């Protein structure tokens, strides 16, 4: 495991990188759910900004297989202040980061991540990255997950775009920032 200082290295996941990583999962028959900025862009149907990483949810039963798949391709785990057993970060020598989350389905179909249950429809979003159809977090949940922390310009961009595109009310904490 490596230590990683967020300020020292410029990390970037380009569209071609995102597609490559998604194809690896598809070839390995490991379903993934996109979150974060790429999840927003999938919902929109095009790349709308630069991305430092790609956020993926993988079911617990496939988590280790996904990790082995990316390790073979040169990714190493990096230590971040927020990593946990169910949330790990992986980087390769091309400065690409995969922010990886594991979840499980409860008997009632809810999604359980780090002990918190979310409605099954959280993962019901459909989108596209490049020419790849993807499953992602649906728009209202994406907006909910962008709340309750100190947001940056990427968060403002994502929330504004989701609200405009899907006709969702701008959350109060973003109203002064998005200009809607």
C-alpha positions as CSV (number, residue, x, y, z in Angstrom):
1,X,0.0,0.0,0.0
2,X,1.3,3.5,-0.9
3,X,0.7,6.8,0.8
4,X,-0.7,9.5,-1.5
5,X,-0.6,13.2,-0.9
6,X,-3.5,14.7,-2.8
7,X,-1.6,18.0,-3.5
8,X,1.6,16.7,-5.0
9,X,0.5,14.7,-8.0
10,X,-1.9,15.8,-10.7
11,X,-4.4,12.9,-11.2
12,X,-6.7,12.7,-14.2
13,X,-9.2,10.2,-15.6
14,X,-9.9,11.1,-19.2
15,X,-12.8,9.8,-21.2
16,X,-10.7,7.1,-22.8
17,X,-9.5,6.0,-19.4
18,X,-13.0,5.8,-18.0
19,X,-14.1,3.7,-21.0
20,X,-11.1,1.4,-20.6
21,X,-11.8,0.8,-16.9
22,X,-15.5,0.2,-17.6
23,X,-14.6,-2.3,-20.4
24,X,-12.3,-4.2,-18.0
25,X,-15.2,-4.6,-15.6
26,X,-17.5,-5.7,-18.4
27,X,-15.0,-8.2,-19.8
28,X,-14.6,-9.6,-16.3
29,X,-18.4,-9.7,-15.9
30,X,-18.2,-7.5,-12.8
31,X,-21.2,-5.1,-12.7
32,X,-20.3,-1.6,-11.6
33,X,-22.3,1.5,-10.7
34,X,-20.9,4.9,-11.5
35,X,-20.9,7.6,-8.8
36,X,-19.3,11.0,-8.6
37,X,-18.5,13.2,-11.5
38,X,-18.4,10.5,-14.1
39,X,-21.8,9.3,-12.8
40,X,-23.2,12.8,-13.4
41,X,-21.7,12.9,-16.9
42,X,-23.1,9.5,-17.6
43,X,-26.6,10.8,-16.7
44,X,-26.1,13.8,-18.9
45,X,-24.7,11.7,-21.7
46,X,-21.5,13.5,-22.3
47,X,-18.3,14.6,-20.6
48,X,-18.9,18.0,-19.0
49,X,-15.7,18.6,-17.0
50,X,-12.4,17.2,-16.1
51,X,-12.2,14.3,-13.6
52,X,-9.6,13.5,-11.0
53,X,-10.9,10.0,-10.6
54,X,-13.6,7.5,-11.4
55,X,-15.9,6.5,-8.6
56,X,-17.3,3.0,-8.8
57,X,-19.5,0.8,-6.6
58,X,-19.0,-2.9,-6.8
59,X,-21.0,-5.5,-5.0
60,X,-19.1,-7.1,-2.1
61,X,-19.1,-10.5,-3.8
62,X,-17.2,-9.0,-6.7
63,X,-15.0,-6.6,-4.8
64,X,-11.9,-8.7,-4.5
65,X,-12.1,-9.9,-8.1
66,X,-12.3,-6.3,-9.2
67,X,-9.3,-5.4,-7.1
68,X,-7.3,-8.3,-8.5
69,X,-8.3,-7.2,-12.0
70,X,-7.0,-3.7,-11.6
71,X,-3.8,-4.8,-9.7
72,X,-2.9,-6.9,-12.7
73,X,-3.2,-3.8,-14.8
74,X,-0.7,-1.8,-12.5
75,X,-3.0,-0.2,-10.0
76,X,-1.8,-0.1,-6.4
77,X,-3.8,0.8,-3.3
78,X,-3.2,4.3,-1.9
79,X,-3.9,5.4,1.6
80,X,-6.3,8.4,2.1
81,X,-7.7,9.8,5.3
82,X,-11.1,8.5,4.3
83,X,-10.3,5.0,3.2
84,X,-12.1,2.1,5.0
85,X,-12.7,-1.6,4.5
86,X,-15.5,-0.8,2.0
87,X,-13.9,2.3,0.4
88,X,-10.5,2.0,-1.1
89,X,-8.5,4.1,-3.6
90,X,-6.3,2.8,-6.3
91,X,-3.8,4.6,-8.6
92,X,-1.6,3.5,-11.5
93,X,1.6,5.0,-13.1
94,X,-0.5,6.9,-15.6
95,X,-1.9,9.0,-12.7
96,X,-5.4,7.5,-12.9
97,X,-7.4,7.0,-9.7
98,X,-10.2,4.5,-9.1
99,X,-12.2,5.4,-6.0
100,X,-13.7,2.0,-5.2
101,X,-16.7,1.3,-3.0
102,X,-18.1,-2.1,-2.0
103,X,-21.8,-2.6,-1.1
104,X,-24.2,-5.4,-0.5
105,X,-27.9,-5.9,-1.1
106,X,-30.1,-6.4,1.9
107,X,-32.8,-9.1,1.8
108,X,-35.4,-6.4,1.1
109,X,-33.4,-5.1,-1.9
110,X,-31.9,-2.1,-0.2
111,X,-28.3,-1.1,-0.9
112,X,-26.1,-1.3,2.2
113,X,-22.9,0.7,2.1
114,X,-20.8,1.0,5.3
115,X,-23.7,-0.1,7.4
116,X,-26.1,2.5,6.0
117,X,-29.1,1.3,4.0
118,X,-30.2,3.2,0.8
119,X,-33.3,2.6,-1.3
120,X,-32.8,0.1,-4.1
121,X,-33.7,2.8,-6.7
122,X,-30.5,4.7,-5.7
123,X,-28.7,2.6,-8.3
124,X,-31.4,2.9,-11.0
125,X,-29.7,5.6,-13.0
126,X,-28.9,4.9,-16.6
127,X,-26.4,6.7,-18.6
128,X,-23.6,6.5,-21.2
129,X,-19.8,7.1,-21.1
130,X,-18.4,7.3,-24.6
131,X,-20.4,4.6,-26.3
132,X,-20.8,2.4,-23.2
133,X,-24.2,2.1,-21.5
134,X,-23.7,2.3,-17.7
135,X,-25.6,2.0,-14.5
136,X,-25.2,4.9,-12.2
137,X,-26.7,6.7,-9.2
138,X,-29.9,8.3,-10.2
139,X,-30.1,12.2,-10.3
140,X,-32.0,12.9,-7.1
141,X,-29.6,10.7,-5.1
142,X,-26.6,12.2,-6.8
143,X,-27.8,15.6,-5.6
144,X,-28.5,14.3,-2.1
145,X,-25.0,12.9,-1.9
146,X,-23.6,16.3,-2.9
147,X,-24.9,17.9,0.3
148,X,-23.7,18.1,3.9
149,X,-20.0,18.8,3.3
150,X,-17.8,21.7,2.1
151,X,-18.3,21.5,-1.6
152,X,-16.0,22.7,-4.4
153,X,-16.5,24.1,-7.9
154,X,-16.9,20.6,-9.3
155,X,-19.7,19.9,-6.9
156,X,-21.4,23.2,-7.9
157,X,-21.0,22.3,-11.6
158,X,-22.5,18.8,-11.0
159,X,-25.5,20.0,-8.9
160,X,-26.3,22.9,-11.3
161,X,-26.2,20.5,-14.3
162,X,-28.3,17.9,-12.7
163,X,-30.9,20.4,-11.5
164,X,-31.1,22.1,-14.9
165,X,-31.2,18.8,-16.8
166,X,-33.7,16.9,-14.7
167,X,-35.9,19.8,-13.4
168,X,-34.8,19.2,-9.7
169,X,-35.0,22.1,-7.2
170,X,-31.5,23.4,-6.3
171,X,-30.7,22.5,-2.7
172,X,-30.7,25.5,-0.3
173,X,-26.9,25.2,0.5
174,X,-26.1,25.6,-3.3
175,X,-28.6,28.4,-4.1
176,X,-26.1,31.2,-3.8
177,X,-23.5,29.3,-5.8
178,X,-25.4,28.0,-8.9
179,X,-27.0,31.2,-10.1
180,X,-30.4,29.6,-10.7
